[in-house]
Each structure stands twice: as C-alpha cells, then as structure tokens.
Amino acid sequence: MIWASLLLVTLAVARITRLVTTDRIMVSFRRWVVNRWGEESEAAYLAHCRWCASIWIAVPAAVGWAMLTLPLHLWWLAGPAWLAMSHVTGLLSRLEEQD
C-alpha cells in the first residue's frame, strides 16, 4: 500500500506541475509572473520550467504522503520521496516533449 500511494502521489505531482507550467488554464498566472518580475527573472523561469517547479510542488506532497502513510520511524523516507517525485516529474515531462 505504501508503494501504491507513493506512485499515486508522484503522478499527482507530475500533473500539478504540468498544470502550473504549461496548461492553458494557468496561462494568466504565468503572464502575471512575467509581468510582475520580468521575462528573465527566476520567478518567470520557475513558472515555466517543469524540472524547477516540480521540486517545490513535491515538498508538501512528500510531507503529506509521509504523514498519512508512514509510521513515525519511517518519516525519513519523506526526503528521498520528495526528490524522487521531482525527478519522475521531470522525466515524464521529457516524454511529453517527444510527442
């Protein structure tokens, strides 16, 4: 059950990351970021880069997953899960770019 929930949360991180960085529904958010901080800003880069955004989106996901799924003595797995969620999201984004 732990592995299935980790997979589910990881896929949710990938979807939320795609929503924020590329989906049409969030284009006004990305424009606002660019208008507010400039096209060459770190914030604008973060709002458009799936690899970059996924690391921040995965933080609450990994912590929530650990809190709801793991016994207290295994909470250390939240850190590696956080990094894995971000990395899987980045790899999935590369698959979409090839289409």
mmCIF file of the C-alpha atoms, coordinates in Angstrom:
data_MODEL
# 
_entry.id   MODEL 
# 
loop_
_atom_site.group_PDB 
_atom_site.id 
_atom_site.type_symbol 
_atom_site.label_atom_id 
_atom_site.label_alt_id 
_atom_site.label_comp_id 
_atom_site.label_asym_id 
_atom_site.label_entity_id 
_atom_site.label_seq_id 
_atom_site.pdbx_PDB_ins_code 
_atom_site.Cartn_x 
_atom_site.Cartn_y 
_atom_site.Cartn_z 
_atom_site.occupancy 
_atom_site.B_iso_or_equiv 
_atom_site.pdbx_formal_charge 
_atom_site.auth_seq_id 
_atom_site.auth_comp_id 
_atom_site.auth_asym_id 
_atom_site.auth_atom_id 
_atom_site.pdbx_PDB_model_num 
ATOM 1  C CA . MET A 1 1  ? 0.000  0.000  0.000   1.00 0.00 ? 1  MET A CA 1 
ATOM 2  C CA . ILE A 1 2  ? 2.878  2.362  0.747   1.00 0.00 ? 2  ILE A CA 1 
ATOM 3  C CA . TRP A 1 3  ? 4.317  1.945  -2.755  1.00 0.00 ? 3  TRP A CA 1 
ATOM 4  C CA . ALA A 1 4  ? 0.952  2.374  -4.452  1.00 0.00 ? 4  ALA A CA 1 
ATOM 5  C CA . SER A 1 5  ? 0.298  5.578  -2.529  1.00 0.00 ? 5  SER A CA 1 
ATOM 6  C CA . LEU A 1 6  ? 3.784  6.849  -3.380  1.00 0.00 ? 6  LEU A CA 1 
ATOM 7  C CA . LEU A 1 7  ? 3.150  6.203  -7.067  1.00 0.00 ? 7  LEU A CA 1 
ATOM 8  C CA . LEU A 1 8  ? -0.234 7.916  -6.904  1.00 0.00 ? 8  LEU A CA 1 
ATOM 9  C CA . VAL A 1 9  ? 1.174  10.997 -5.162  1.00 0.00 ? 9  VAL A CA 1 
ATOM 10 C CA . THR A 1 10 ? 4.102  11.129 -7.594  1.00 0.00 ? 10 THR A CA 1 
ATOM 11 C CA . LEU A 1 11 ? 1.739  11.126 -10.564 1.00 0.00 ? 11 LEU A CA 1 
ATOM 12 C CA . ALA A 1 12 ? -0.319 13.844 -8.875  1.00 0.00 ? 12 ALA A CA 1 
ATOM 13 C CA . VAL A 1 13 ? 2.836  15.953 -8.512  1.00 0.00 ? 13 VAL A CA 1 
ATOM 14 C CA . ALA A 1 14 ? 3.535  15.451 -12.221 1.00 0.00 ? 14 ALA A CA 1 
ATOM 15 C CA . ARG A 1 15 ? 0.018  16.549 -13.133 1.00 0.00 ? 15 ARG A CA 1 
ATOM 16 C CA . ILE A 1 16 ? 0.006  19.607 -10.887 1.00 0.00 ? 16 ILE A CA 1 
ATOM 17 C CA . THR A 1 17 ? 3.415  20.596 -12.210 1.00 0.00 ? 17 THR A CA 1 
ATOM 18 C CA . ARG A 1 18 ? 2.181  20.341 -15.790 1.00 0.00 ? 18 ARG A CA 1 
ATOM 19 C CA . LEU A 1 19 ? -0.918 22.334 -14.857 1.00 0.00 ? 19 LEU A CA 1 
ATOM 20 C CA . VAL A 1 20 ? 1.154  25.169 -13.392 1.00 0.00 ? 20 VAL A CA 1 
ATOM 21 C CA . THR A 1 21 ? 3.902  25.290 -16.032 1.00 0.00 ? 21 THR A CA 1 
ATOM 22 C CA . THR A 1 22 ? 2.256  24.502 -19.371 1.00 0.00 ? 22 THR A CA 1 
ATOM 23 C CA . ASP A 1 23 ? -1.522 24.039 -19.326 1.00 0.00 ? 23 ASP A CA 1 
ATOM 24 C CA . ARG A 1 24 ? -3.669 26.711 -20.903 1.00 0.00 ? 24 ARG A CA 1 
ATOM 25 C CA . ILE A 1 25 ? -5.795 27.190 -17.795 1.00 0.00 ? 25 ILE A CA 1 
ATOM 26 C CA . MET A 1 26 ? -2.801 28.683 -15.927 1.00 0.00 ? 26 MET A CA 1 
ATOM 27 C CA . VAL A 1 27 ? -1.542 30.964 -18.701 1.00 0.00 ? 27 VAL A CA 1 
ATOM 28 C CA . SER A 1 28 ? -2.846 34.052 -16.881 1.00 0.00 ? 28 SER A CA 1 
ATOM 29 C CA . PHE A 1 29 ? -0.824 33.053 -13.804 1.00 0.00 ? 29 PHE A CA 1 
ATOM 30 C CA . ARG A 1 30 ? 2.341  32.672 -15.889 1.00 0.00 ? 30 ARG A CA 1 
ATOM 31 C CA . ARG A 1 31 ? 1.711  36.033 -17.604 1.00 0.00 ? 31 ARG A CA 1 
ATOM 32 C CA . TRP A 1 32 ? 1.207  37.657 -14.205 1.00 0.00 ? 32 TRP A CA 1 
ATOM 33 C CA . VAL A 1 33 ? 4.545  36.263 -13.021 1.00 0.00 ? 33 VAL A CA 1 
ATOM 34 C CA . VAL A 1 34 ? 6.328  37.555 -16.130 1.00 0.00 ? 34 VAL A CA 1 
ATOM 35 C CA . ASN A 1 35 ? 4.663  40.979 -15.882 1.00 0.00 ? 35 ASN A CA 1 
ATOM 36 C CA . ARG A 1 36 ? 5.434  41.242 -12.175 1.00 0.00 ? 36 ARG A CA 1 
ATOM 37 C CA . TRP A 1 37 ? 9.085  40.108 -12.168 1.00 0.00 ? 37 TRP A CA 1 
ATOM 38 C CA . GLY A 1 38 ? 10.170 40.255 -15.805 1.00 0.00 ? 38 GLY A CA 1 
ATOM 39 C CA . GLU A 1 39 ? 10.735 37.704 -18.532 1.00 0.00 ? 39 GLU A CA 1 
ATOM 40 C CA . GLU A 1 40 ? 14.308 36.921 -17.476 1.00 0.00 ? 40 GLU A CA 1 
ATOM 41 C CA . SER A 1 41 ? 13.557 36.590 -13.755 1.00 0.00 ? 41 SER A CA 1 
ATOM 42 C CA . GLU A 1 42 ? 13.990 33.469 -11.671 1.00 0.00 ? 42 GLU A CA 1 
ATOM 43 C CA . ALA A 1 43 ? 10.263 33.536 -10.903 1.00 0.00 ? 43 ALA A CA 1 
ATOM 44 C CA . ALA A 1 44 ? 9.366  33.507 -14.598 1.00 0.00 ? 44 ALA A CA 1 
ATOM 45 C CA . TYR A 1 45 ? 11.779 30.651 -15.189 1.00 0.00 ? 45 TYR A CA 1 
ATOM 46 C CA . LEU A 1 46 ? 10.245 28.722 -12.294 1.00 0.00 ? 46 LEU A CA 1 
ATOM 47 C CA . ALA A 1 47 ? 6.727  29.287 -13.626 1.00 0.00 ? 47 ALA A CA 1 
ATOM 48 C CA . HIS A 1 48 ? 7.675  27.763 -16.992 1.00 0.00 ? 48 HIS A CA 1 
ATOM 49 C CA . CYS A 1 49 ? 10.183 25.031 -16.064 1.00 0.00 ? 49 CYS A CA 1 
ATOM 50 C CA . ARG A 1 50 ? 8.739  21.664 -15.052 1.00 0.00 ? 50 ARG A CA 1 
ATOM 51 C CA . TRP A 1 51 ? 12.006 20.429 -13.574 1.00 0.00 ? 51 TRP A CA 1 
ATOM 52 C CA . CYS A 1 52 ? 12.264 23.566 -11.426 1.00 0.00 ? 52 CYS A CA 1 
ATOM 53 C CA . ALA A 1 53 ? 8.632  23.809 -10.358 1.00 0.00 ? 53 ALA A CA 1 
ATOM 54 C CA . SER A 1 54 ? 8.336  20.121 -9.531  1.00 0.00 ? 54 SER A CA 1 
ATOM 55 C CA . ILE A 1 55 ? 10.885 20.317 -6.721  1.00 0.00 ? 55 ILE A CA 1 
ATOM 56 C CA . TRP A 1 56 ? 8.706  22.873 -4.916  1.00 0.00 ? 56 TRP A CA 1 
ATOM 57 C CA . ILE A 1 57 ? 5.398  21.213 -5.729  1.00 0.00 ? 57 ILE A CA 1 
ATOM 58 C CA . ALA A 1 58 ? 6.720  17.886 -4.423  1.00 0.00 ? 58 ALA A CA 1 
ATOM 59 C CA . VAL A 1 59 ? 7.603  19.258 -0.956  1.00 0.00 ? 59 VAL A CA 1 
ATOM 60 C CA . PRO A 1 60 ? 4.075  19.318 0.510   1.00 0.00 ? 60 PRO A CA 1 
ATOM 61 C CA . ALA A 1 61 ? 3.195  16.158 -1.408  1.00 0.00 ? 61 ALA A CA 1 
ATOM 62 C CA . ALA A 1 62 ? 6.091  14.207 0.084   1.00 0.00 ? 62 ALA A CA 1 
ATOM 63 C CA . VAL A 1 63 ? 5.464  15.505 3.592   1.00 0.00 ? 63 VAL A CA 1 
ATOM 64 C CA . GLY A 1 64 ? 1.747  14.769 3.341   1.00 0.00 ? 64 GLY A CA 1 
ATOM 65 C CA . TRP A 1 65 ? 2.431  11.302 1.958   1.00 0.00 ? 65 TRP A CA 1 
ATOM 66 C CA . ALA A 1 66 ? 4.820  10.549 4.800   1.00 0.00 ? 66 ALA A CA 1 
ATOM 67 C CA . MET A 1 67 ? 2.445  11.855 7.456   1.00 0.00 ? 67 MET A CA 1 
ATOM 68 C CA . LEU A 1 68 ? -0.551 9.924  6.161   1.00 0.00 ? 68 LEU A CA 1 
ATOM 69 C CA . THR A 1 69 ? 1.162  6.707  5.115   1.00 0.00 ? 69 THR A CA 1 
ATOM 70 C CA . LEU A 1 70 ? 4.329  6.024  7.060   1.00 0.00 ? 70 LEU A CA 1 
ATOM 71 C CA . PRO A 1 71 ? 4.850  5.038  10.661  1.00 0.00 ? 71 PRO A CA 1 
ATOM 72 C CA . LEU A 1 72 ? 6.799  7.601  12.638  1.00 0.00 ? 72 LEU A CA 1 
ATOM 73 C CA . HIS A 1 73 ? 10.094 5.711  12.472  1.00 0.00 ? 73 HIS A CA 1 
ATOM 74 C CA . LEU A 1 74 ? 9.999  5.800  8.632   1.00 0.00 ? 74 LEU A CA 1 
ATOM 75 C CA . TRP A 1 75 ? 9.349  9.511  8.147   1.00 0.00 ? 75 TRP A CA 1 
ATOM 76 C CA . TRP A 1 76 ? 12.930 9.890  6.982   1.00 0.00 ? 76 TRP A CA 1 
ATOM 77 C CA . LEU A 1 77 ? 11.628 8.494  3.665   1.00 0.00 ? 77 LEU A CA 1 
ATOM 78 C CA . ALA A 1 78 ? 9.892  11.824 3.003   1.00 0.00 ? 78 ALA A CA 1 
ATOM 79 C CA . GLY A 1 79 ? 13.204 13.353 1.867   1.00 0.00 ? 79 GLY A CA 1 
ATOM 80 C CA . PRO A 1 80 ? 14.076 10.732 -0.742  1.00 0.00 ? 80 PRO A CA 1 
ATOM 81 C CA . ALA A 1 81 ? 10.401 10.583 -1.793  1.00 0.00 ? 81 ALA A CA 1 
ATOM 82 C CA . TRP A 1 82 ? 10.454 14.353 -2.342  1.00 0.00 ? 82 TRP A CA 1 
ATOM 83 C CA . LEU A 1 83 ? 13.459 14.142 -4.641  1.00 0.00 ? 83 LEU A CA 1 
ATOM 84 C CA . ALA A 1 84 ? 12.109 11.074 -6.436  1.00 0.00 ? 84 ALA A CA 1 
ATOM 85 C CA . MET A 1 85 ? 8.752  12.764 -7.082  1.00 0.00 ? 85 MET A CA 1 
ATOM 86 C CA . SER A 1 86 ? 10.502 15.719 -8.643  1.00 0.00 ? 86 SER A CA 1 
ATOM 87 C CA . HIS A 1 87 ? 12.788 13.564 -10.751 1.00 0.00 ? 87 HIS A CA 1 
ATOM 88 C CA . VAL A 1 88 ? 9.983  11.352 -12.057 1.00 0.00 ? 88 VAL A CA 1 
ATOM 89 C CA . THR A 1 89 ? 8.030  14.501 -12.942 1.00 0.00 ? 89 THR A CA 1 
ATOM 90 C CA . GLY A 1 90 ? 10.986 15.814 -14.929 1.00 0.00 ? 90 GLY A CA 1 
ATOM 91 C CA . LEU A 1 91 ? 11.386 12.521 -16.773 1.00 0.00 ? 91 LEU A CA 1 
ATOM 92 C CA . LEU A 1 92 ? 7.681  12.402 -17.589 1.00 0.00 ? 92 LEU A CA 1 
ATOM 93 C CA . SER A 1 93 ? 7.877  15.945 -18.956 1.00 0.00 ? 93 SER A CA 1 
ATOM 94 C CA . ARG A 1 94 ? 10.599 14.802 -21.356 1.00 0.00 ? 94 ARG A CA 1 
ATOM 95 C CA . LEU A 1 95 ? 8.322  12.062 -22.645 1.00 0.00 ? 95 LEU A CA 1 
ATOM 96 C CA . GLU A 1 96 ? 5.624  14.647 -23.381 1.00 0.00 ? 96 GLU A CA 1 
ATOM 97 C CA . GLU A 1 97 ? 8.114  16.858 -25.220 1.00 0.00 ? 97 GLU A CA 1 
ATOM 98 C CA . GLN A 1 98 ? 8.938  13.984 -27.593 1.00 0.00 ? 98 GLN A CA 1 
ATOM 99 C CA . ASP A 1 99 ? 5.315  13.704 -28.755 1.00 0.00 ? 99 ASP A CA 1 
# 
